[in-house]
Amino acid sequence: MGARDVKTLHAAAQWFALQESKALTNKKVETVKPVTVRTARSTPETQASTALAEQKARAAKTGKASDTEAYLAALFERSGKARKR
């Protein structure tokens, strides 16, 4: 038995050990239940801030006084509600 044979047998032993560890790992993976991720819900506050941002963008884009007035009215109405809380 030469050095090449010893090296081949060593590599084969390592391969068999790897295959056994893969079987244990696969068993662990199969037993774990899948986790469902909850998505973020849209709240009235986020809807209001989104609407406010859209009004601001529209006022900046068009430059119309009516759009700017609507944005400022919504902004002051929102800040007034925040103070009442």
N, CA, C and O atoms as a Tinker XYZ file with bonds, in Angstrom:
   340  protein
     1  N      0.855000   -1.166000    0.000000    73     2
     2  CA     0.000000    0.000000    0.000000    64     1     3
     3  C      0.903000    1.232000    0.000000    63     2     4     5
     4  O      1.731000    1.425000    0.890000    81     3
     5  N      0.717000    2.048000   -1.018000    73     3     6
     6  CA     1.578000    3.198000   -1.170000    64     5     7
     7  C      0.937000    4.474000   -0.653000    63     6     8     9
     8  O     -0.167000    4.471000   -0.108000    81     7
     9  N      1.664000    5.556000   -0.842000    73     7    10
    10  CA     1.194000    6.866000   -0.367000    64     9    11
    11  C     -0.072000    7.291000   -1.102000    63    10    12    13
    12  O     -0.967000    7.895000   -0.511000    81    11
    13  N     -0.142000    6.976000   -2.380000    73    11    14
    14  CA    -1.326000    7.336000   -3.171000    64    13    15
    15  C     -2.554000    6.611000   -2.640000    63    14    16    17
    16  O     -3.629000    7.205000   -2.552000    81    15
    17  N     -2.416000    5.347000   -2.286000    73    15    18
    18  CA    -3.532000    4.573000   -1.744000    64    17    19
    19  C     -3.995000    5.127000   -0.398000    63    18    20    21
    20  O     -5.194000    5.207000   -0.129000    81    19
    21  N     -3.041000    5.506000    0.438000    73    19    22
    22  CA    -3.380000    6.074000    1.747000    64    21    23
    23  C     -4.118000    7.390000    1.570000    63    22    24    25
    24  O     -5.099000    7.662000    2.263000    81    23
    25  N     -3.641000    8.202000    0.641000    73    23    26
    26  CA    -4.286000    9.493000    0.398000    64    25    27
    27  C     -5.709000    9.296000   -0.135000    63    26    28    29
    28  O     -6.618000   10.025000    0.263000    81    27
    29  N     -5.911000    8.332000   -1.019000    73    27    30
    30  CA    -7.231000    8.040000   -1.574000    64    29    31
    31  C     -8.180000    7.543000   -0.490000    63    30    32    33
    32  O     -9.335000    7.964000   -0.433000    81    31
    33  N     -7.696000    6.650000    0.367000    73    31    34
    34  CA    -8.526000    6.146000    1.458000    64    33    35
    35  C     -8.897000    7.253000    2.447000    63    34    36    37
    36  O    -10.016000    7.282000    2.959000    81    35
    37  N     -7.962000    8.157000    2.710000    73    35    38
    38  CA    -8.239000    9.295000    3.605000    64    37    39
    39  C     -9.308000   10.200000    3.002000    63    38    40    41
    40  O    -10.231000   10.630000    3.694000    81    39
    41  N     -9.178000   10.485000    1.707000    73    39    42
    42  CA   -10.169000   11.325000    1.030000    64    41    43
    43  C    -11.532000   10.646000    1.030000    63    42    44    45
    44  O    -12.551000   11.314000    1.205000    81    43
    45  N    -11.569000    9.337000    0.838000    73    43    46
    46  CA   -12.828000    8.603000    0.858000    64    45    47
    47  C    -13.461000    8.651000    2.244000    63    46    48    49
    48  O    -14.678000    8.797000    2.363000    81    47
    49  N    -12.652000    8.532000    3.286000    73    47    50
    50  CA   -13.179000    8.594000    4.657000    64    49    51
    51  C    -13.763000    9.966000    4.945000    63    50    52    53
    52  O    -14.811000   10.078000    5.581000    81    51
    53  N    -13.089000   11.011000    4.479000    73    51    54
    54  CA   -13.615000   12.369000    4.674000    64    53    55
    55  C    -14.919000   12.554000    3.913000    63    54    56    57
    56  O    -15.846000   13.186000    4.418000    81    55
    57  N    -14.999000   12.008000    2.703000    73    55    58
    58  CA   -16.212000   12.144000    1.892000    64    57    59
    59  C    -17.387000   11.460000    2.590000    63    58    60    61
    60  O    -18.485000   12.013000    2.649000    81    59
    61  N    -17.151000   10.245000    3.124000    73    59    62
    62  CA   -18.212000    9.539000    3.835000    64    61    63
    63  C    -18.658000   10.312000    5.078000    63    62    64    65
    64  O    -19.850000   10.359000    5.382000    81    63
    65  N    -17.732000   10.903000    5.780000    73    63    66
    66  CA   -18.078000   11.703000    6.959000    64    65    67
    67  C    -18.911000   12.917000    6.550000    63    66    68    69
    68  O    -19.852000   13.293000    7.248000    81    67
    69  N    -18.565000   13.521000    5.433000    73    67    70
    70  CA   -19.335000   14.667000    4.933000    64    69    71
    71  C    -20.747000   14.258000    4.569000    63    70    72    73
    72  O    -21.698000   14.978000    4.874000    81    71
    73  N    -20.899000   13.111000    3.921000    73    71    74
    74  CA   -22.223000   12.637000    3.537000    64    73    75
    75  C    -23.088000   12.359000    4.764000    63    74    76    77
    76  O    -24.286000   12.640000    4.748000    81    75
    77  N    -22.502000   11.817000    5.821000    73    75    78
    78  CA   -23.255000   11.568000    7.047000    64    77    79
    79  C    -23.701000   12.873000    7.697000    63    78    80    81
    80  O    -24.818000   12.966000    8.205000    81    79
    81  N    -22.827000   13.884000    7.683000    73    79    82
    82  CA   -23.202000   15.161000    8.290000    64    81    83
    83  C    -24.274000   15.866000    7.467000    63    82    84    85
    84  O    -25.104000   16.584000    8.024000    81    83
    85  N    -24.268000   15.674000    6.153000    73    83    86
    86  CA   -25.314000   16.266000    5.305000    64    85    87
    87  C    -26.671000   15.660000    5.628000    63    86    88    89
    88  O    -27.682000   16.363000    5.630000    81    87
    89  N    -26.698000   14.369000    5.898000    73    87    90
    90  CA   -27.961000   13.709000    6.236000    64    89    91
    91  C    -28.535000   14.281000    7.527000    63    90    92    93
    92  O    -29.743000   14.503000    7.619000    81    91
    93  N    -27.689000   14.521000    8.523000    73    91    94
    94  CA   -28.161000   15.108000    9.776000    64    93    95
    95  C    -28.656000   16.525000    9.563000    63    94    96    97
    96  O    -29.661000   16.927000   10.148000    81    95
    97  N    -27.961000   17.280000    8.733000    73    95    98
    98  CA   -28.363000   18.659000    8.464000    64    97    99
    99  C    -29.705000   18.689000    7.740000    63    98   100   101
   100  O    -30.564000   19.510000    8.063000    81    99
   101  N    -29.889000   17.811000    6.777000    73    99   102
   102  CA   -31.161000   17.778000    6.044000    64   101   103
   103  C    -32.309000   17.397000    6.959000    63   102   104   105
   104  O    -33.413000   17.915000    6.790000    81   103
   105  N    -32.093000   16.512000    7.921000    73   103   106
   106  CA   -33.145000   16.162000    8.870000    64   105   107
   107  C    -33.533000   17.371000    9.710000    63   106   108   109
   108  O    -34.715000   17.585000    9.979000    81   107
   109  N    -32.544000   18.168000   10.128000    73   107   110
   110  CA   -32.822000   19.357000   10.931000    64   109   111
   111  C    -33.623000   20.370000   10.126000    63   110   112   113
   112  O    -34.539000   21.002000   10.652000    81   111
   113  N    -33.281000   20.524000    8.865000    73   111   114
   114  CA   -33.968000   21.498000    8.017000    64   113   115
   115  C    -35.409000   21.079000    7.783000    63   114   116   117
   116  O    -36.297000   21.932000    7.760000    81   115
   117  N    -35.662000   19.806000    7.609000    73   115   118
   118  CA   -37.017000   19.338000    7.351000    64   117   119
   119  C    -37.934000   19.514000    8.553000    63   118   120   121
   120  O    -39.132000   19.730000    8.371000    81   119
   121  N    -37.419000   19.432000    9.761000    73   119   122
   122  CA   -38.263000   19.507000   10.947000    64   121   123
   123  C    -38.650000   20.939000   11.313000    63   122   124   125
   124  O    -39.573000   21.132000   12.104000    81   123
   125  N    -37.983000   21.934000   10.770000    73   123   126
   126  CA   -38.280000   23.321000   11.099000    64   125   127
   127  C    -39.521000   23.767000   10.333000    63   126   128   129
   128  O    -39.623000   23.552000    9.125000    81   127
   129  N    -40.451000   24.379000   11.031000    73   127   130
   130  CA   -41.667000   24.874000   10.393000    64   129   131
   131  C    -41.357000   26.156000    9.618000    63   130   132   133
   132  O    -40.528000   26.956000   10.051000    81   131
   133  N    -42.015000   26.354000    8.483000    73   131   134
   134  CA   -41.806000   27.599000    7.744000    64   133   135
   135  C    -42.384000   28.789000    8.504000    63   134   136   137
   136  O    -43.434000   28.688000    9.139000    81   135
   137  N    -41.691000   29.896000    8.429000    73   135   138
   138  CA   -42.106000   31.098000    9.143000    64   137   139
   139  C    -42.756000   32.055000    8.153000    63   138   140   141
   140  O    -42.200000   32.339000    7.092000    81   139
   141  N    -43.934000   32.548000    8.509000    73   139   142
   142  CA   -44.589000   33.534000    7.657000    64   141   143
   143  C    -44.240000   34.925000    8.153000    63   142   144   145
   144  O    -44.232000   35.191000    9.355000    81   143
   145  N    -43.957000   35.791000    7.224000    73   143   146
   146  CA   -43.575000   37.153000    7.557000    64   145   147
   147  C    -44.804000   38.041000    7.414000    63   146   148   149
   148  O    -45.468000   38.049000    6.378000    81   147
   149  N    -45.090000   38.780000    8.463000    73   147   150
   150  CA   -46.239000   39.681000    8.419000    64   149   151
   151  C    -45.859000   40.955000    7.677000    63   150   152   153
   152  O    -44.769000   41.498000    7.861000    81   151
   153  N    -46.744000   41.404000    6.865000    73   151   154
   154  CA   -46.495000   42.640000    6.134000    64   153   155
   155  C    -46.994000   43.822000    6.951000    63   154   156   157
   156  O    -47.864000   43.676000    7.809000    81   155
   157  N    -46.448000   44.961000    6.680000    73   155   158
   158  CA   -46.850000   46.163000    7.402000    64   157   159
   159  C    -48.241000   46.582000    6.940000    63   158   160   161
   160  O    -48.547000   46.575000    5.748000    81   159
   161  N    -49.050000   46.936000    7.882000    73   159   162
   162  CA   -50.401000   47.383000    7.552000    64   161   163
   163  C    -50.391000   48.889000    7.342000    63   162   164   165
   164  O    -49.629000   49.625000    7.969000    81   163
   165  N    -51.236000   49.307000    6.466000    73   163   166
   166  CA   -51.357000   50.730000    6.207000    64   165   167
   167  C    -52.250000   51.342000    7.279000    63   166   168   169
   168  O    -53.401000   50.935000    7.437000    81   167
   169  N    -51.735000   52.299000    7.999000    73   167   170
   170  CA   -52.503000   52.944000    9.050000    64   169   171
   171  C    -53.049000   54.264000    8.528000    63   170   172   173
   172  O    -52.552000   54.786000    7.530000    81   171
   173  N    -54.048000   54.801000    9.178000    73   171   174
   174  CA   -54.573000   56.097000    8.737000    64   173   175
   175  C    -53.512000   57.200000    8.743000    63   174   176   177
   176  O    -53.541000   58.103000    7.906000    81   175
   177  N    -52.577000   57.119000    9.693000    73   175   178
   178  CA   -51.521000   58.138000    9.746000    64   177   179
   179  C    -50.612000   58.057000    8.530000    63   178   180   181
   180  O    -50.235000   59.086000    7.969000    81   179
   181  N    -50.255000   56.843000    8.114000    73   179   182
   182  CA   -49.390000   56.713000    6.941000    64   181   183
   183  C    -50.134000   57.091000    5.676000    63   182   184   185
   184  O    -49.544000   57.645000    4.749000    81   183
   185  N    -51.434000   56.794000    5.630000    73   183   186
   186  CA   -52.232000   57.191000    4.466000    64   185   187
   187  C    -52.321000   58.712000    4.383000    63   186   188   189
   188  O    -52.245000   59.288000    3.298000    81   187
   189  N    -52.481000   59.356000    5.533000    73   187   190
   190  CA   -52.579000   60.812000    5.550000    64   189   191
   191  C    -51.252000   61.450000    5.143000    63   190   192   193
   192  O    -51.234000   62.432000    4.401000    81   191
   193  N    -50.148000   60.895000    5.625000    73   191   194
   194  CA   -48.853000   61.468000    5.270000    64   193   195
   195  C    -48.552000   61.232000    3.795000    63   194   196   197
   196  O    -47.914000   62.068000    3.156000    81   195
   197  N    -49.000000   60.108000    3.245000    73   195   198
   198  CA   -48.813000   59.852000    1.818000    64   197   199
   199  C    -49.635000   60.839000    1.000000    63   198   200   201
   200  O    -49.146000   61.383000    0.010000    81   199
   201  N    -50.865000   61.069000    1.403000    73   199   202
   202  CA   -51.716000   62.016000    0.692000    64   201   203
   203  C    -51.135000   63.426000    0.776000    63   202   204   205
   204  O    -51.180000   64.185000   -0.192000    81   203
   205  N    -50.595000   63.765000    1.933000    73   203   206
   206  CA   -49.987000   65.083000    2.108000    64   205   207
   207  C    -48.762000   65.235000    1.204000    63   206   208   209
   208  O    -48.552000   66.293000    0.610000    81   207
   209  N    -47.960000   64.184000    1.102000    73   207   210
   210  CA   -46.775000   64.225000    0.240000    64   209   211
   211  C    -47.177000   64.354000   -1.228000    63   210   212   213
   212  O    -46.518000   65.055000   -1.995000    81   211
   213  N    -48.257000   63.678000   -1.616000    73   211   214
   214  CA   -48.743000   63.795000   -2.994000    64   213   215
   215  C    -49.232000   65.202000   -3.292000    63   214   216   217
   216  O    -48.986000   65.734000   -4.374000    81   215
   217  N    -49.932000   65.810000   -2.324000    73   215   218
   218  CA   -50.394000   67.185000   -2.519000    64   217   219
   219  C    -49.217000   68.141000   -2.636000    63   218   220   221
   220  O    -49.245000   69.059000   -3.456000    81   219
   221  N    -48.192000   67.940000   -1.835000    73   219   222
   222  CA   -47.008000   68.791000   -1.885000    64   221   223
   223  C    -46.312000   68.662000   -3.240000    63   222   224   225
   224  O    -45.894000   69.659000   -3.828000    81   223
   225  N    -46.193000   67.429000   -3.727000    73   223   226
   226  CA   -45.546000   67.205000   -5.025000    64   225   227
   227  C    -46.362000   67.841000   -6.147000    63   226   228   229
   228  O    -45.801000   68.418000   -7.079000    81   227
   229  N    -47.688000   67.735000   -6.055000    73   227   230
   230  CA   -48.537000   68.325000   -7.087000    64   229   231
   231  C    -48.430000   69.846000   -7.075000    63   230   232   233
   232  O    -48.383000   70.482000   -8.128000    81   231
   233  N    -48.393000   70.426000   -5.869000    73   231   234
   234  CA   -48.269000   71.881000   -5.769000    64   233   235
   235  C    -46.927000   72.347000   -6.330000    63   234   236   237
   236  O    -46.855000   73.379000   -6.997000    81   235
   237  N    -45.874000   71.594000   -6.062000    73   235   238
   238  CA   -44.558000   71.964000   -6.572000    64   237   239
   239  C    -44.501000   71.792000   -8.088000    63   238   240   241
   240  O    -43.859000   72.584000   -8.780000    81   239
   241  N    -45.165000   70.767000   -8.603000    73   239   242
   242  CA   -45.115000   70.483000  -10.035000    64   241   243
   243  C    -45.924000   71.496000  -10.844000    63   242   244   245
   244  O    -45.439000   72.024000  -11.844000    81   243
   245  N    -47.160000   71.768000  -10.408000    73   243   246
   246  CA   -48.029000   72.649000  -11.191000    64   245   247
   247  C    -47.770000   74.124000  -10.907000    63   246   248   249
   248  O    -47.849000   74.959000  -11.808000    81   247
   249  N    -47.464000   74.438000   -9.669000    73   247   250
   250  CA   -47.244000   75.835000   -9.308000    64   249   251
   251  C    -48.531000   76.641000   -9.195000    63   250   252   253
   252  O    -48.489000   77.863000   -9.052000    81   251
   253  N    -49.677000   75.961000   -9.258000    73   251   254
   254  CA   -50.962000   76.652000   -9.164000    64   253   255
   255  C    -51.232000   77.046000   -7.714000    63   254   256   257
   256  O    -50.867000   76.338000   -6.775000    81   255
   257  N    -51.867000   78.175000   -7.567000    73   255   258
   258  CA   -52.190000   78.658000   -6.230000    64   257   259
   259  C    -53.207000   77.745000   -5.549000    63   258   260   261
   260  O    -53.160000   77.553000   -4.334000    81   259
   261  N    -54.120000   77.188000   -6.332000    73   259   262
   262  CA   -55.143000   76.324000   -5.740000    64   261   263
   263  C    -54.524000   75.033000   -5.175000    63   262   264   265
   264  O    -54.952000   74.543000   -4.130000    81   263
   265  N    -53.523000   74.492000   -5.866000    73   263   266
   266  CA   -52.856000   73.289000   -5.367000    64   265   267
   267  C    -52.054000   73.598000   -4.101000    63   266   268   269
   268  O    -52.050000   72.815000   -3.151000    81   267
   269  N    -51.386000   74.734000   -4.098000    73   267   270
   270  CA   -50.616000   75.140000   -2.930000    64   269   271
   271  C    -51.545000   75.397000   -1.747000    63   270   272   273
   272  O    -51.244000   75.027000   -0.612000    81   271
   273  N    -52.672000   76.032000   -2.031000    73   271   274
   274  CA   -53.656000   76.318000   -0.980000    64   273   275
   275  C    -54.208000   75.021000   -0.386000    63   274   276   277
   276  O    -54.372000   74.916000    0.829000    81   275
   277  N    -54.495000   74.029000   -1.242000    73   275   278
   278  CA   -55.026000   72.754000   -0.762000    64   277   279
   279  C    -53.981000   72.034000    0.092000    63   278   280   281
   280  O    -54.316000   71.428000    1.109000    81   279
   281  N    -52.722000   72.103000   -0.322000    73   279   282
   282  CA   -51.644000   71.468000    0.453000    64   281   283
   283  C    -51.501000   72.136000    1.815000    63   282   284   285
   284  O    -51.414000   71.446000    2.830000    81   283
   285  N    -51.476000   73.461000    1.854000    73   283   286
   286  CA   -51.314000   74.169000    3.122000    64   285   287
   287  C    -52.512000   73.948000    4.050000    63   286   288   289
   288  O    -52.350000   73.838000    5.266000    81   287
   289  N    -53.715000   73.884000    3.469000    73   287   290
   290  CA   -54.906000   73.634000    4.277000    64   289   291
   291  C    -54.823000   72.242000    4.921000    63   290   292   293
   292  O    -55.137000   72.073000    6.099000    81   291
   293  N    -54.403000   71.268000    4.143000    73   291   294
   294  CA   -54.274000   69.910000    4.676000    64   293   295
   295  C    -53.173000   69.843000    5.726000    63   294   296   297
   296  O    -53.299000   69.130000    6.722000    81   295
   297  N    -52.094000   70.586000    5.502000    73   295   298
   298  CA   -50.980000   70.593000    6.443000    64   297   299
   299  C    -51.403000   71.199000    7.780000    63   298   300   301
   300  O    -51.103000   70.649000    8.840000    81   299
   301  N    -52.101000   72.334000    7.724000    73   299   302
   302  CA   -52.543000   72.975000    8.965000    64   301   303
   303  C    -53.644000   72.169000    9.653000    63   302   304   305
   304  O    -53.716000   72.143000   10.882000    81   303
   305  N    -54.491000   71.518000    8.878000    73   303   306
   306  CA   -55.531000   70.681000    9.459000    64   305   307
   307  C    -54.891000   69.494000   10.192000    63   306   308   309
   308  O    -55.327000   69.112000   11.278000    81   307
   309  N    -53.865000   68.931000    9.586000    73   307   310
   310  CA   -53.180000   67.800000   10.214000    64   309   311
   311  C    -52.447000   68.240000   11.484000    63   310   312   313
   312  O    -52.489000   67.539000   12.495000    81   311
   313  N    -51.781000   69.385000   11.439000    73   311   314
   314  CA   -51.069000   69.852000   12.633000    64   313   315
   315  C    -52.058000   70.234000   13.743000    63   314   316   317
   316  O    -51.735000   70.107000   14.924000    81   315
   317  N    -53.237000   70.693000   13.382000    73   315   318
   318  CA   -54.256000   71.012000   14.371000    64   317   319
   319  C    -54.767000   69.759000   15.067000    63   318   320   321
   320  O    -55.030000   69.774000   16.269000    81   319
   321  N    -54.905000   68.676000   14.310000    73   319   322
   322  CA   -55.330000   67.406000   14.914000    64   321   323
   323  C    -54.260000   66.853000   15.821000    63   322   324   325
   324  O    -54.561000   66.235000   16.842000    81   323
   325  N    -52.995000   67.073000   15.451000    73   323   326
   326  CA   -51.894000   66.557000   16.263000    64   325   327
   327  C    -51.840000   67.273000   17.606000    63   326   328   329
   328  O    -51.493000   66.660000   18.616000    81   327
   329  N    -52.169000   68.527000   17.636000    73   327   330
   330  CA   -52.136000   69.285000   18.902000    64   329   331
   331  C    -53.274000   68.882000   19.829000    63   330   332   333
   332  O    -53.124000   68.938000   21.050000    81   331
   333  N    -54.407000   68.477000   19.267000    73   331   334
   334  CA   -55.564000   68.102000   20.080000    64   333   335
   335  C    -55.367000   66.781000   20.787000    63   334   336   337
   336  O    -56.025000   66.528000   21.796000    81   335
   337  N    -54.489000   65.935000   20.297000    73   335   338
   338  CA   -54.285000   64.603000   20.888000    64   337   339
   339  C    -53.664000   64.649000   22.223000    63   338   340
   340  O    -53.436000   63.605000   22.834000    81   339
